[in-house]
Amino acid sequence: MESDYSKLLKRARENLPESVFVKERFEIPKVLGHIQGNKTIITNFNQITSHLRRDPKHMLKFILKELATPGIFKNDSLIFGSKVPASKINEKVKKYIMTYVLCQECGKPDTKIDEEKGVYYLKCMACGQKHSVNA
């Protein structure tokens, strides 16, 4: 037998819009930048790495390898040695997040990269899951 409180709560939840229950607290940041001559300059690279709580050098190494282009991190900006579309960079940032930020078990971004005996692990602070990653 349902109590009056349970009935009222159920009715209230049914009357709420769906968007109230579907709140995503983690958004994948988009790159901001411009093309200057033969170079692509990403001006918010430092903000992206801060938001993801990852070392800029680690993310830089991953993105440069994925895009197969030279680049440097200078004055809080990422400078590619060639013209690279923002859509392609955003795709690689998303791939980095899926590999090195989001927990494979619970999907939360509350993770950190730890090292034990030369092996790197992605450790989730939310659920405790730990799995190895290439660093």
C-alpha positions as CSV (number, residue, x, y, z in Angstrom):
1,M,0.0,0.0,0.0
2,E,1.4,3.3,-1.0
3,S,1.5,6.2,1.5
4,D,0.0,9.6,0.7
5,Y,3.6,11.0,0.5
6,S,4.6,8.4,-2.1
7,K,1.5,9.2,-4.2
8,L,2.2,12.9,-4.1
9,L,5.8,12.5,-4.9
10,K,5.0,10.2,-7.9
11,R,2.4,12.7,-9.2
12,A,4.9,15.6,-8.8
13,R,7.6,13.8,-10.7
14,E,5.2,13.0,-13.5
15,N,4.3,16.7,-13.9
16,L,8.0,17.8,-14.1
17,P,9.6,18.4,-17.5
18,E,12.1,15.7,-18.6
19,S,15.0,18.2,-18.7
20,V,14.9,18.5,-14.9
21,F,16.1,14.9,-14.6
22,V,18.6,14.9,-17.5
23,K,21.4,17.2,-16.2
24,E,24.8,16.6,-17.5
25,R,27.4,18.2,-15.2
26,F,30.3,17.5,-17.6
27,E,30.5,19.1,-20.9
28,I,33.2,18.5,-23.5
29,P,35.0,21.8,-24.0
30,K,35.2,23.1,-27.6
31,V,38.5,24.5,-28.9
32,L,38.7,28.2,-29.8
33,G,41.2,29.5,-32.2
34,H,42.1,30.7,-35.6
35,I,44.3,30.0,-38.7
36,Q,47.2,32.4,-39.2
37,G,49.1,31.7,-42.4
38,N,50.0,28.0,-42.4
39,K,49.5,27.7,-38.6
40,T,46.5,26.9,-36.5
41,I,46.4,28.6,-33.1
42,I,44.2,27.3,-30.3
43,T,43.8,30.0,-27.7
44,N,41.9,28.1,-25.0
45,F,44.1,25.0,-24.7
46,N,45.2,25.8,-21.2
47,Q,41.5,26.3,-20.1
48,I,40.6,22.9,-21.6
49,T,43.4,21.1,-19.8
50,S,42.5,22.8,-16.5
51,H,38.8,21.9,-17.0
52,L,39.8,18.2,-17.6
53,R,42.4,18.3,-14.7
54,R,45.1,16.9,-17.0
55,D,48.7,17.8,-17.7
56,P,48.9,20.0,-20.8
57,K,52.0,18.1,-22.0
58,H,50.2,14.8,-21.8
59,M,47.2,16.0,-23.8
60,L,49.5,17.9,-26.2
61,K,51.4,14.7,-26.9
62,F,48.2,12.8,-27.6
63,I,46.7,15.3,-29.9
64,L,49.9,15.9,-31.9
65,K,50.3,12.1,-32.4
66,E,46.6,11.7,-33.4
67,L,46.7,14.6,-35.9
68,A,50.2,13.7,-37.1
69,T,51.2,17.3,-37.2
70,P,54.0,19.3,-35.4
71,G,53.0,21.7,-32.7
72,I,54.1,23.5,-29.6
73,F,52.5,24.8,-26.4
74,K,53.5,28.5,-26.0
75,N,52.0,31.4,-24.0
76,D,48.9,29.3,-22.9
77,S,48.2,28.6,-26.6
78,L,48.6,25.5,-28.7
79,I,50.2,26.2,-32.1
80,F,50.0,23.6,-34.9
81,G,52.5,23.7,-37.7
82,S,49.8,23.2,-40.3
83,K,46.2,24.2,-41.0
84,V,43.9,21.9,-39.0
85,P,40.1,22.3,-38.9
86,A,38.5,22.9,-35.5
87,S,36.1,20.0,-36.1
88,K,39.1,17.6,-36.4
89,I,40.7,19.0,-33.2
90,N,37.4,18.7,-31.3
91,E,37.2,15.1,-32.4
92,K,40.6,14.4,-31.0
93,V,39.8,16.2,-27.7
94,K,36.7,14.0,-27.4
95,K,38.8,10.9,-28.1
96,Y,41.3,12.0,-25.4
97,I,38.4,12.5,-22.9
98,M,37.0,9.0,-23.6
99,T,40.4,7.4,-23.2
100,Y,42.1,9.4,-20.4
101,V,39.3,11.3,-18.5
102,L,36.0,9.4,-18.3
103,C,35.7,6.3,-16.1
104,Q,35.0,3.2,-18.2
105,E,32.8,1.8,-15.4
106,C,30.6,4.7,-14.3
107,G,31.3,7.3,-17.0
108,K,32.1,10.1,-14.6
109,P,35.0,12.5,-15.2
110,D,36.2,12.3,-11.5
111,T,39.4,10.5,-12.4
112,K,43.2,10.9,-12.1
113,I,46.1,9.2,-13.7
114,D,48.4,7.3,-11.2
115,E,51.6,5.3,-11.8
116,E,52.5,2.1,-10.0
117,K,55.7,0.3,-10.9
118,G,55.9,1.9,-14.3
119,V,52.3,1.1,-15.3
120,Y,49.8,4.0,-15.6
121,Y,46.3,3.7,-14.3
122,L,43.1,5.7,-14.6
123,K,41.6,5.7,-11.2
124,C,38.0,6.8,-10.6
125,M,37.4,8.8,-7.5
126,A,33.7,8.2,-7.7
127,C,33.4,4.4,-8.0
128,G,37.0,3.2,-7.3
129,Q,37.4,1.6,-10.7
130,K,41.0,1.3,-11.8
131,H,42.3,0.3,-15.3
132,S,45.5,0.7,-17.1
133,V,46.1,3.3,-19.8
134,N,49.0,4.2,-22.1
135,A,50.8,7.3,-20.9
